[in-house]
């Protein structure tokens, strides 16, 4: 009868146990090796994709810019608003009110940056570059589509002034302070004769819009608290063009100074070639 001594069985068991764990350890090393190679492979693929993306971005960017220039030269972003309820667009932007108040350090919600404290009226966040564009066209002015909701693309205005601005019935000129040129106000210019006789109600009283012509804003703008001046300049240029087409300007000589101020304002923010496109008569 064959009988295996217990010592021999125990040694075999230890050898078996040791071999099993060696194999497991080798398999674990192999697994992690494969995993590391996979990670490096994925990173390499990501790197190649990123290089391809950057290459095409660099190649396509001039084409996109050229298209933006062409589109801007032929289209007017404020023209579409004439068939849209301006206040309806503003109501959709309720979420950006606080950011506007914070940026301009305005403490009261019932404050119109042109009229001052204005109760018993509707004060809205007025987009300078229209919100319906979703930022299309801003590339021409060295801005991005995300700047459409920037506080610098907004003013807090009485809804009557906001609608008139959107419809190019009025525009705002840049008016530096005489004693400190780093600060400025906005001067309102009326182009639509009919707007002069319209009523604006606030603080329990009523005034004719015409009394605001060539008056300056209550709010004083300064560094780090200023709107996109380039957009204000372009709006003035488009408003002048529209006013001439509609016959609101009888003599072009009457708006030469306004056009020149808009041109000078644009030159503060834009490259010469862009200014040449937007203001061909001024270069």
For each residue, the residues with C-beta under 8 A, 3 or more apart:
1:
2:
3:
4: 8 9
5: 8 9
6: 9 10
7: 10 11
8: 4 5 11 12
9: 4 5 6 12 13
10: 6 7 13 14
11: 7 8 14 15
12: 8 9 15 16
13: 9 10 16 17
14: 10 11 17 18
15: 11 12 18 19
16: 12 13 19 20
17: 13 14 20 21
18: 14 15 21 22
19: 15 16 22 23
20: 16 17 23 24
21: 17 18 24 25
22: 18 19 25 26
23: 19 20 26 27
24: 20 21 27 28
25: 21 22 28 29
26: 22 23 29 30
27: 23 24 30 31
28: 24 25 31 32
29: 25 26 32 33
30: 26 27 33 34
31: 27 28 34 35
32: 28 29 35 36
33: 29 30 36 37
34: 30 31 37 38
35: 31 32 38 39
36: 32 33 39 40
37: 33 34 40 41
38: 34 35 41 42
39: 35 36 42 43
40: 36 37 43 44
41: 37 38 44 45
42: 38 39 45 46
43: 39 40 46 47
44: 40 41 47 48
45: 41 42 48 49
46: 42 43 49 50
47: 43 44 50 51
48: 44 45 51 52
49: 45 46 52 53
50: 46 47 53 54
51: 47 48 54 55
52: 48 49 55 56
53: 49 50 56 57
54: 50 51 57 58
55: 51 52 58 59
56: 52 53 59 60
57: 53 54 60 61
58: 54 55 61
59: 55 56 62 63
60: 56 57 63 64
61: 57 58 64 65
62: 59 65 66
63: 59 60 66 67
64: 60 61 67 68 139
65: 61 62 68 69 139 140
66: 62 63 69 70
67: 63 64 70 71
68: 64 65 71 72 136 137 139 140
69: 65 66 72 73 140 277
70: 66 67 73 74
71: 67 68 74 75 136 137
72: 68 69 75 137 140 277 278
73: 69 70 277
74: 70 71
75: 71 72 79 137
76: 79 238 242
77: 80 129 130 132 133 136 137
78: 81 82 130 166 167 168 235 238
79: 75 76 82 242
80: 77 83 84 130 132
81: 78 84 86 89 130 132 166 167
82: 78 79 167
83: 80
84: 80 81 88 89 132
85: 88 89
86: 81 89 90 159 162 163 166 167
87: 90 91 122 124 159 162 163
88: 84 85 91 92
89: 81 84 85 86 92 93 127 130 131 132
90: 86 87 93 124 125 126 127 159 162
91: 87 88 94 124
92: 88 89 131
93: 89 90 96 97 125 127 131 149 154
94: 91 97 125
95: 98
96: 93 99 100 125 149 151 154
97: 93 94 100 101 109 125 156
98: 95 101 102
99: 96 102 103 151
100: 96 97 103 104 106 125 151 154 155 156
101: 97 98 104 105 106 107 109 156
102: 98 99 105 151
103: 99 100 151 152 225
104: 100 101 113 151 156 219 225
105: 101 102 225
106: 100 101 111 113 156 219
107: 101 111
108: 111 117
109: 97 101 123
110: 117 118 119 123
111: 106 107 108 116 117 118 123 156
112: 115 116 117 118 121 123 156 157 158 161 202 218
113: 104 106 155 156 157 186 217 218 219
114: 155 157 158 161 186 188 212 217 218 219
115: 112 118 158 161 200 202 218
116: 111 112 218 219
117: 108 110 111 112 203
118: 110 111 112 115 121 123 158 202 203
119: 110 202 203 204
120: 201 202 203 204
121: 112 118 158 159 160 200 201 202 203
122: 87 158 159
123: 109 110 111 112 118 156 157 158 159
124: 87 90 91 156 157 158 159 162
125: 90 93 94 96 97 100 154 155 156
126: 90 154 155 156 157 161 162 165 166
127: 89 90 93 130 131 148 153 154
128: 153 154 155 227 228 231 232 235
129: 77 133 135 137 138 147 148 153 228 231
130: 77 78 80 81 89 127 133 166
131: 89 92 93 127 134 148 149
132: 77 80 81 84 89
133: 77 129 130 136 137 138 148
134: 131 145 148
135: 129 138 143 144 145 146 147 148
136: 68 71 77 133 145
137: 68 71 72 75 77 129 133 140 141
138: 129 133 135 141 143 144 145 147 148
139: 64 65 68 142 143 144 145
140: 65 68 69 72 137 274 277 278
141: 137 138 228 230 231 234 269 270 274
142: 139 269 270 271 274
143: 135 138 139 147 228
144: 135 138 139 147
145: 134 135 136 138 139 148
146: 135 149 150
147: 129 135 138 143 144 150 152 153 228
148: 127 129 131 133 134 135 138 145 153
149: 93 96 131 146 153 154
150: 146 147 153 154 228
151: 96 99 100 102 103 104 154
152: 103 147 226 227 228
153: 127 128 129 147 148 149 150 227 228 231
154: 93 96 100 125 126 127 128 149 150 151 227
155: 100 113 114 125 126 128 227
156: 97 100 101 104 106 111 112 113 123 124 125 126
157: 112 113 114 123 124 126 161 162 165
158: 112 114 115 118 121 122 123 124 161 162 200 202
159: 86 87 90 121 122 123 124 162 163
160: 121 163 164 198 200 209
161: 112 114 115 126 157 158 164 165 170 188 200
162: 86 87 90 124 126 157 158 159 165 166
163: 86 87 159 160 166 167
164: 160 161 167 169 170 192 195 209
165: 126 157 161 162 168 169 170 171 172 235
166: 78 81 86 126 130 162 163
167: 78 81 82 86 163 164 192
168: 78 165 171 191 235 238 239 242 243
169: 164 165 190 191 192 194 195
170: 161 164 165 188 189 190 191 192 195 239
171: 165 168 188 189 191 232 235 236 239 240 258
172: 165 186 187 188 189 217 232 235 236
173: 186 187 188 189 232 236 258 261 262
174: 184 186 187 229 232 233 261 265
175: 184 185 186 187 216
176: 180 181 183 184
177: 180 181 183 184 185 220
178:
179:
180: 176 177 183
181: 176 177 184
182: 222 223
183: 176 177 180 220 221 222
184: 174 175 176 177 181 220 221 222 226
185: 175 177 216 217 219 220 221
186: 113 114 172 173 174 175 216 217 219 221 232
187: 172 173 174 175 214 215 216 217
188: 114 161 170 171 172 173 212 213 214 215 216 217
189: 170 171 172 173 213 214 236 258
190: 169 170 193 195 196 209 210 212 213
191: 168 169 170 171 195 239 240 242 243 248 249
192: 164 167 169 170 195 196 243 246 248
193: 190 196 248
194: 169 197 198
195: 164 169 170 190 191 192 198 209 210
196: 190 192 193 208 209 210 213
197: 194 208 209 210
198: 160 194 195 208 209
199: 206 207 208 209
200: 115 121 158 160 161 206 207 208 209 212
201: 120 121 205 206
202: 112 115 118 119 120 121 158 205
203: 117 118 119 120 121
204: 119 120
205: 201 202
206: 199 200 201
207: 199 200 211 212
208: 196 197 198 199 200 211
209: 160 164 190 195 196 197 198 199 200 212 213
210: 190 195 196 197 213
211: 207 208 215
212: 114 188 190 200 207 209 215
213: 188 189 190 196 209 210
214: 187 188 189
215: 187 188 211 212
216: 175 185 186 187 188
217: 113 114 172 185 186 187 188 220
218: 112 113 114 115 116
219: 104 106 113 114 116 185 186
220: 177 183 184 185 217
221: 183 184 185 186 225 226 227
222: 182 183 184 225 226
223: 182 226
224:
225: 103 104 105 221 222
226: 152 184 221 222 223 229
227: 128 152 153 154 155 221 231 232
228: 128 129 141 143 147 150 152 153 231 232 269
229: 174 226 232 233 265 266 268 269
230: 141 233 234 265 266 268 269 270
231: 128 129 141 153 227 228 234 235
232: 128 171 172 173 174 186 227 228 229 235 236 262 265
233: 174 229 230 236 237 262 263 265 266 269 278
234: 141 230 231 237 238 262 266 278
235: 78 128 165 168 171 172 231 232 238 239
236: 171 172 173 189 232 233 239 240 258 259 261 262 265
237: 233 234 240 241 259 262 263 266 278 279
238: 76 78 168 234 235 241 242
239: 168 170 171 191 235 236 242 243
240: 171 191 236 237 243 244 249 255 258 259 262
241: 237 238 244 245
242: 76 79 168 191 238 239 245 246
243: 168 191 192 239 240 246 248 249 255
244: 240 241 247 248 249 252
245: 241 242
246: 192 242 243
247: 244 250
248: 191 192 193 243 244
249: 191 240 243 244 252 254 255
250: 247 254
251: 254
252: 244 249 255 256
253: 256
254: 249 250 251
255: 240 243 249 252 258 259
256: 252 253 259 260
257: 260 261
258: 171 173 189 236 240 255 261 262
259: 236 237 240 255 256 262 263 279 281 282
260: 256 257 263 264 282
261: 173 174 236 257 258 264 265
262: 173 232 233 234 236 237 240 258 259 265 266 279
263: 233 237 259 260 266 267 275 279 282
264: 260 261 267 268
265: 174 229 230 232 233 236 261 262 268 269
266: 229 230 233 234 237 262 263 269 270 275 278 279
267: 263 264 270 272 275
268: 229 230 264 265
269: 141 142 228 229 230 233 265 266
270: 141 142 230 266 267 274 275 278
271: 142 274 275
272: 267 275 276 283
273: 276 277
274: 140 141 142 270 271 277 278
275: 263 266 267 270 271 272 278 279 282 283
276: 272 273 279 280 283
277: 69 72 73 140 273 274 280
278: 72 140 233 234 237 266 270 274 275
279: 237 259 262 263 266 275 276 282 283
280: 276 277 283
281: 259
282: 259 260 263 275 279
283: 272 275 276 279 280
